[in-house]
């Protein structure tokens, strides 16, 4: 293949042309057919590698073009040549060399669409929600259409013509829908790799979200092309609009430190996040854009062509920002997201919301009685902190406090983790990160009641000042705790946080969120967080909110009269780790936090353990933001959140507790 031949983005035509030469003895048509068959047999990874190679070649050609343009200087008038031809021109040996013309993609007006298609994996991606379907050509603006098969069967070609024409015909679209057989998902290419139709799983059990959010995220991750601009069209019912939108957002993380990657520099525009400023300085470069658009199916089974309202767009865009903020913080290593950096992120969110955080840190924590947070973080180079953001609107009827575990890194302390157990512990601030993202989005959506975000920040480090097993700390509740495991630190900082929410903030609804126990993944798996609460009504609400948001939850046992004895101590009010690790570890860990509120606490207390759903593979998911917005959606002015907020219906197994 010639070096300056223009390759196509999807790689198919380039592959055909490059491979035809392998069969010189075959007729051209047979050689093309054989090359196409070979392309079809390639795996997705092999195709991607080939496309990457083609893109590098395209970029190299474009650079050659630019260099030639720079080298070309204005011509100065030259004196007539002494040795001229009969026609008055210089002989060929004296003529100026013809400059090789640039590739067509750099010369013609048509290049605008093809240049837009240029892959640029070094950029972060912006996610933009549109009120209705825009008009675009798949050749220059790829499109991925996702929906359940029963919804896709309701579509007519006219509903999607603005996204598919002129490359896809009505007949091709009809045949593609008929070819879909999801098991659990399936996809059909409508026009090369530029227009794709994908079907979600046929069924969702009662413990899953009807939106099939996790399947949406996987399809988007695997089948978007990461070009300058493309679209994802979601075909869903209105009640699944929020969860489906959040699922798409999770597919586009912000943080990266790959060499030459602009994402790290770009994300500093998103609230900033600390760090030493050693990212790429080119923060003005453009990003890839993914336009998310919807075709909604109404209750009668018809396609609703009404565009999204401004309220819905505001809610989706602010929620997306909250989820990406959360995921970015969780993905960042401790050298870029320590306690100082986390406080900076909180301050920047507060500045955006016109709120000033309250910060208690270092020795002031010890002086004011926060023995849990101080004891966990006192050995670290950066001192621990309790940080509070408060939204206090006029006419508030209730006070809600969200308390997040913000262990920016967990070595285990002197009960140090093994070498295989420590990598990934940068994610131990996932609860606090989710609280920050949810608080931001909730206030932006017009939260009507008092809302406090309490961040319990510390690095569980090893040093001369580290807490020792057998040490006894007095927590903010006034109760004493004998430390028998310094790796059970999250419950200590959260105990101080929920007590502060009760004593100082006077909250009547307290929810704490934490990556608390590895046992959570064993108990409820990697997709469902665990919820523990003193209220069966709110347990039912939280499960409903999980299904409607895509951040799934499953209940764990709340039974303090049977389980709290695991923390018995001969010399203090309690120990911080259980005696029997085979006895409902996740429930017991949550009960330790509740014990500092008191098991007779008259308000609502909820504990969400999301140690495993906080990440998928090596990337954060932003888990918790959509869940909290849905759970407390009735407290906002957003009509979208109000429509999916859990109802006050009585839980199916409501029982009275008898003394």
N, C-alpha and C positions, 0 to 999 in steps of 0.2 A: 504494500500500500504506500502510495507516495506520501511524503511527510506533510505536504501542505493540502492534502485532500480533506475537505470539511467533513468531520464525523457527525452522525446524528446522535442526539442525546440518549435515545432509548437503546442505541447500539445495534439494532437489528440490521439496518441497511449497511452500516459500516462492516458488520460481520459478514454479510453476504458477499460484498465486493472483495473483501480481503481474502475470503476463503474460496472464491471461484477458481483461483489459480491452482488449487490443489488437484483439480481434475482437468488437466489440459486436453485430454483426449475425448472428453465428453462434450456433447453439444451444450451451448450456453444455457438453454432452458433446464437441462438435466443437472448441470453444475449448480445452478441457482436453487433447484429443488433439493439437492443434496445438502447444500449449505444451510438452507432453511430448516431441514430436518435436524442437522447437527445443533443449530441454535435451540431448537425446541427441546433437545435432549439435555442441554446444559442445566445445571442446578441454579437456583436463585442466587447463590453466593458466587458461582462462576460468572453469571451474567453481570452481577454487580461489579466484580473485579474487571471485567472487560469494559464496562461503561466507565469505570474510573480511569482506566488506561486511555480510553478515547477522550475523556475530558481533559486529561493532562496534555494530550496531543493538541486539542483545540486551544487550550490556554497558551501553549508554546507557540502555536501559529499566530494567535492574537498578539502576543508579545513581539513577534517578528514584525508584524504589521505596524505596530506602534513605533518600534525602533526605526523602521524604514521612514516613517513619516517624520520622525524627529531629525533624521539624518538629511532629509531632503531640504536643501537650502534654496532660497530664491536665486534664480539665475541672473547673473550680471551680463550686460550687453558685451558681446565679444567682437573683436575686430574681424573683418572678413578674412576668411582663410586664404592664404596665398595659393594653395593648391586646390582649386575648386573644380568641380565637375562641369561639364558643359551646361548643366541646368542650374548652376549657381549654388550648389550645395556641396558640403564637404564630402570627400570620399568616405567610404565605409570605415576605413581605419581611423578617421578623425571624428566620426560621429560619436556623440555621447552614448554610452551604454544604456540600453533600455532597462529601466528598473523593473524588477519582477513585480507584477501586480499583486496586491494584497488578496487574501482569501475573500470570496464573495460575501461572507457573513459580515465583513468589516466595511464593504463598499456600498452595498445597496440599501435602499430604504427598507427592503424586506428584512434586513438583518435585525430590526428591532425585536421582532417576535422571537427569532432564534437565539439572540443574545440573552433575552430574558430567561430562556430555558436553560442557560448555562448552569450546570451544577456548581454549587459553592458550599461544600460541607464545612468550610471554616467559619460560617456565620451561625449565630444564634437565629432562632426562628420566631417571628411574631405570629401570634394567633389572633385573628380578627373575625368577629361575629358580624354577619350581614343580616339585615332585616328580611331580605328576600333573595331569590336566586338572581345572580348577575349574569350577563351575557359574556361568553368567552369561547374561544376556539381551543379544543383539546390539544392541538398541535403546539400551541404556544403557552397554554394554560392548562396543565393536566388536571384531571378531576377523578376523585374516588367517591363512589356512591355506595353507602352502607345502609342496610335496613334488614328487618326480618322478612322472610320470604313471603309471608302473607300480606305484608305491606307493599313489597315490591310488585306483587301480582296486581295490586290495585292501581298502579301507575299506568298512565298513558304516555306515549312518547312525547306528546305535546307538553307534559309537565316538566320534562328535562331537556327539551329541544334547545333551550338557550344555552345549556352547558355542553351539548353533544354535537350540535350542527356546526359545520357541514360534514364532519368526519364520520358520523354514525348515522345510519338510516333507521327508519322505524322498524323495518324487517330485522335488521341486525339486533336491535334492542329487544324485540319480542323473542327472538331465538335465544338470546343470552339469558333472559329471565327464565325461560323454559329449561335451560341447561343447568340451572343452579340446583345442587343437591347438598345442602350443608350437613356436614358430619365431622366435627360440630359446626365448622364454617366452610364456606366455599366462595370462590371468586371466578369471574369470567372477564377476559380482556375484550373490551368493545372496539378499541382502536389502538393496536400495538400495546405499549404499556402506558399510554397517555390517558386513556379513559378506561376505568375499571369498575365493575359492578361486583359488590361483595354481599354475601348473605350471612346473617348472624345465626347462632344456634336456634333450633326450632323450639326447644323447651327451656324453661327456667323453673327450678323447684321453689318451694315456699321459703327456703333460706337464701335464695339468690335474688338479685335485683331484676325486675322485669325488663329493664333497659338493656340487659346483657353488657353492662359497662366494661367489664374486663375483656370481653371479646372485641369490643370496639377499639379499645386501646391497642390490643395486639395487631388488629388489622391495619390501623393507621400507622403504627410503627413499621410494619413490614412492607407496606405498599405505597406510602407516599414517596415521591421521587427526590425530595429535598432540592427543588429548583427554586428560581427566584420568586415565582408566584404560582400557586396552585390552589385547588379547592377540595374541600371535603363536604359532601352533601349527605346529611343524615335524614333518613326517612323513618319517622317515629311518631308515636302518640304524644299529645301535648304533655301528659303527666310524666313522660320520660325525657322531655326536652332538657331539663336541668342536668340529670345524671348523664345523658349522652354527651352533652357539651363538655362537662367536666372530664369525661373519659377521653375525649380528643385532646384536651389540654395536657393531660398526664403524659401524653406521648412525646412532648416537646420540652425536655429539661433545658434549663438555662446554663448551668455551670459546666465549664470545661477548662482544663489547663493544657490541652494538647498544643504542641508547638504550632504557631501560626494561627491558632484559633482565636477568633475575635470575640467569642462568647464571653470569656472571662472579663474582657474590657467592657463589653456592651452591658453586662448585667449590673455594672456599677451605676448605670443610669437608673436601674430599677431599685430605688430606695438606697443604693449603696450598701455595702456590707462589710466594710472594714477591709482587711488585707493590707498588704504593704504597697499596693499600687504598682506591682511588677507585671501587670498584664499588658497585653498589646495596647499601645497608646492610640491606635487608630479607632477612636470611638465614633467617628462620623460616618463610617462606611455603612452602606445599606444592609438590611437583613433580608433573609427569605421571609415570605409572607404566606401563611396558610389561611385562606378564607373559609370559615365554617358557616354553612348555610343549611336551611332546614326545609323539608317538605313534611308538613304535619298531617297526621291522619286523625280525623275527628271521631266522636263516639258512634256516629252513624256509618263509619267505614268509608267515608269519602275524603278526598284530598282537600285540605283546607289551604286555600291560596292566599289567605290574609297574611300580610307581613308581620314580623315581630314588632312589638311596641317598643317605645323608647325605654320604658321601665324594664322590660325583659332584656333588652340589649345592655342597659346599665348593669343589671344584676349579673349577667353572664360575663361581661368584661371585667368587673371588679372581682368576681369569684375567680376567674382565670388568673388575675394578677395575684390574688391571695394564695392560690394553689402553687403557682410557679415560685413565688417568694418563699413559701414553706419548703418546697423541694430543693431550691437552691441552697438554703441554709443547711438542710440535712446533708446535702452532697458535699459541702465545703469541709475540708480537713481542719483540724484544730489550729494549725499554724495560721489559718486565715479566718477562723471562726471561733476564737476563744471568748471568754466572758466580756472582755472589752469590746470586741467586734459585735457580739450579740447586743450589748447595750447600745452600741451605735446604730444597729439596725432598728431597734425599738425606738430610739430617738428620732430616726428619720421617718418611720411610720407615724409617730406622734406629730412630727412637724407637718406631714401631709394632712393629718386630721385636725391640726391646730390644738393638739393636746401635749402637755408636758409630763413626762413620766416621773414618778417618785422612785428614787434609787437609794437603797440602803446596802452598804457593802463594807467588806473588810472588817476591821475591829468594831465598827458600829453594830454589826450583826451580833457579835458576842455580847456587847454591852446591853443590847436590847433584848437578849434572850433567845435569839434564833440559833440554838445549839445544833440543830440538824444541818442547816445550810453551812454554817461556819465550820462545823466539825468535818464535813465532807470536803470542803474546798480549801481549808487553811494551809495545806501542804503545797498547793500549786503556786507557780510564779505570779499568776494573775489572780487577785483575790476574788472570792465568791460575791454574789450580790442577790438581793431581792429587788425586783423591778416591777412597778405597777403602772399600768395605763388605765385611766378611768374616763368613761363616757357617761356624763350625768345630764341627760336632757330634762327639760321642764315637763312636769306632769307624769313623771315616772311612777309606776305602781309597784314594781318589783325590783329587786336588786339581784343580779346574776353575776357570779364570779367564776371565771375560767382560770384554772391553775395548771401551769405546765411544768413538767420536769425538763430542766435545761442543763443536763450534764454534757458539757461540750466535748468531753472525752472521758472514757471510763477505763482506766487501767485495772480496776479492781481494788486499788489501794494496796495495803500490805497483804491482803488476801488476793494476791495478784493473779490476773488471768493467764492462761497458757498462751503460747505463741500463736496457736490457731484460733483462740477465742477472742483475742484482742483486735485484730483487723476488723474494721467496720464499726468500731465503737464511737466513731465520729457521729453516728446516727442516734446516739443516746439523748440528743437534744430534740428529738422528733416531736415530743409532746409540746414543748414550749414553742417550737417553730409553727406547729399547727394552730396553737392558740393565737400567735401573732398574725398569721394569715387570715384566720377566721375573724378576729377582732377587727382588722382593717376592713374586710369586706362587709361585715355586719354594720359597722358605723357608716360606711359609704352607702349602704342600702337603707339607711334611715332607721336605726335601732331606736325603739320608742321607750325602753326602760333603762335603768341604770345597768351598765355593763363594765365589769372590771376584768382586766387581763393581768394575772399575777405570774411572773416568770421567776422560777427558782433556779438560779444560775450558779454553776460551780464546775470545776474540773477535778475529778476524783484521781488525784495524782499520788506519787510516792515521793517522800522526802523526809527530812528530819522532823518536820512538824506533823507528819501524817498521823491520823487516828490509828490507834492500835487495837486489835482485838482485846477485850476485857476492859477497855475504857468505858466510862459512863458519861453520857451527855444529858443535859436537861434541855428539852425542846421548848418551843414557844408555848405549848400547851401547859407547861409546868411539870409534865411527867418525865420520869427518868428512864433512860434506855441504856441497857448494857449491850455493848457492841460485841457480837460474836462472829460477825462476817462483814468486813469493810466493803465487800463487793455488793452488799445489799444496801446501797446508798440512796437510791432513788426515793424509797419510801421515807427516808429521813428528811430530805429536802421538801417533799410534798406534804409531810405532816406539818412542817412549819408554815407552808403556803396556805393550806386549807384552814389552819387555825387563825392566821392573819386575816383571811377572807371572812371568817366568822366574827372574830373579836373586833377588828378594826374597820372592816368594810361593811359589816352588818348584812351580809348576803343571806338571803333565804333560799337560794338555789346555788349550790356549789358543785361544779364539775371539774374533776382533775383528769388530766390526760398525760399518759406516760408510756415510754418504752420500758416497762417495768420488769417483766420476767421473761426469760427464755421459755418458761413453761407455758406461756400464752400460746406459742405456736403449736405446742403439743395438744393443748386443750381445745383451741378453736381454729387452728390452721393459719395459713399464710394469707388468706383473703379476708377473714373475719377477725375484727378486733373483739376483745372480751369486755363486756359491761357488767359491773357489779354495783348494785344500788340498794338503798334502804327503802325504795318505793317501787312497788310492783307496777303502779300506773306509769311511772317514768321509765321503767324497764321496757314496758310495751311500746311506749312512745319512741324510745331510742332504737328499738329493733325496726320499727316502722320507718324511722328517719334513715336508718342504714339502707333499707331496701330502696327508698326513693332517691337517695343521693348517690348510690353506688359504693359508698364507704360502709361496707357491711359490718354488722355486729352480731354477736351471739352471747346469750346470758351465761354467767357462771354463778356458782352457788353463793348466796348470801346467808350465812348461818353462823354468826359469831359465837353463839352459846356452845357450838360443837368445835369450832376451829380456832378460836382465839387462844385457847390453852396452849397451842403450839409455841407461843412466845413467852411462856412462863419463865421467870428469873427468880433466883433465890435472894438476890441482893438489890434489884431495881424493880421498877414497875413492869418492865418487860424487856425482852431481848429484841434484836432487830431482824433475826432470821429464825426460821422454823426449826423445831427439833426433828420433825419427820418430813423429809423432802418428797415423800410419796403421798402426802395428804393434802391435795388441793392447793398446790403452791400459789397459783395465781390468785385464788380467792383469799388465801391467808395474807398475801402481800397487800392486797387492797384493804383487808380488815385492819392491818397495822395503821394505815392512814386514817381510817374511820375511827379508830380507838382514840385518836387525839382530838377529834371533834366530840367524841362521846357517842356511844351507841344509842343514847336517848336524845340525840340531836333532833330538834323538832322540825327542821327544814328538810329540803331535798338534797341528798348527796349522791352523786354518781361518779364512778371511777371507770375510765376507759384505758385498758391496757392494749397498746397497739405496737408491740415490739416487732412483730413480724410483718404486718401490712405496711409498715413505714417505708419499706423498700421492695423492689422487684428486681432480682439480680443485683447488679451493682449501682442501680440508680434509684433515687428517692421517688416516691409516688405522690407526695403532697397529701397523704392520707390525713383525714380529720377536718379539713376546711369545709368541704361540702357537707359532711356529717353535721357539724355544729351549726352551719347556716340553716340546714333543713330542720334540725331539732328545735331551734329557737326562731324558725321562720315566722311564726305568728307574732313575734315581738318586733318585727320590722315593718316598714311601710311598703316593702316590695310585694307587689301582687303575685309575682311568680313564686317567691318563697312562701307566701301565705297559702298559695294553692297546694303546695306539697308538704306543708308543715303537718306533723302528726296530729291526729284528732284526740279529743278527750274521752273517747269511748273507753268503757271499763275493760280492763284486761280480761282475757278468757278464764283465768284461774285465780281471780282475786280472792284472797282469804284474809280473815282477821287474825291478828297475832294475839294469842291468849297468854296471860301470865301463868 
